[in-house]
Amino acid sequence: MDKKEYRRGVLADIAALPEEYVESSNEGIREQFLAMPEYERASVIFAYISEGREPDTVGIIRQTLADGKTVALPVSLDGGIMEPRRIRGLDELVPGRFHIPAPPASAPLVDEESIDLIIVPAVTFNGHGFRLGRGGGYYDRFLARSGAVSVGLGRDRLIRDDVPLEAHDQGVTCLVTESGVKRFG
């Protein structure tokens, strides 16, 4: 099965999740993430703004800012490139590429080498930390050149063994679900 067809099936499964499960798993994922030693040690965190039924990152970002950590969010550029730009609050965000809230062009650029932890979006993950994204390759390119700890956020009910993979696909260091944290390699 190709990735586009597989992605459509997973998106239909996501749409069918009960709202109470989405809310409770969001809370569990946030609690598991914030309790990670990798989070505690991190000073600079590269996150993303969740949309729709993606695991909620807004609560995580609020807490990260309250904890005094540096938060960078992506600004998507042509050619599948992302720039990490610092925010001091969620009220700074403007409509970005793909209509995803993003830092303004005036936000300070964050040196990629200073990033300690990257929160990686996905449609779904497999049990080995490999992900199926939205298909743009932005995160695969970013992760391939980063030495930071990468953390995927996923719901237990959406972890799949049969995620289609290609040679360029990058796995995450840790996968956080509402029931726990799984670490790889």
Number of C-alpha atoms within 10 A of each C-alpha: 9 9 16 12 9 14 20 12 11 17 14 10 12 19 11 9 13 9 11 9 12 17 13 12 21 24 17 18 26 23 17 17 25 14 12 14 9 16 19 13 10 18 17 24 26 24 22 23 20 15 12 8 15 18 26 22 20 16 13 19 25 14 14 21 16 12 11 11 17 19 24 28 26 23 21 17 12 7 9 13 15 16 16 24 22 22 22 17 13 15 8 12 17 14 11 16 12 7 8 17 20 24 26 16 11 8 18 13 17 19 13 18 11 15 21 19 23 27 20 22 23 18 21 26 26 19 15 18 22 22 27 23 19 15 13 11 16 17 21 19 16 17 18 12 10 16 15 19 18 22 25 25 28 26 22 17 14 17 18 16 11 11 19 17 14 7 5 10 17 20 22 23 19 23 28 23 25 21 13 14 17 15 12 11 7
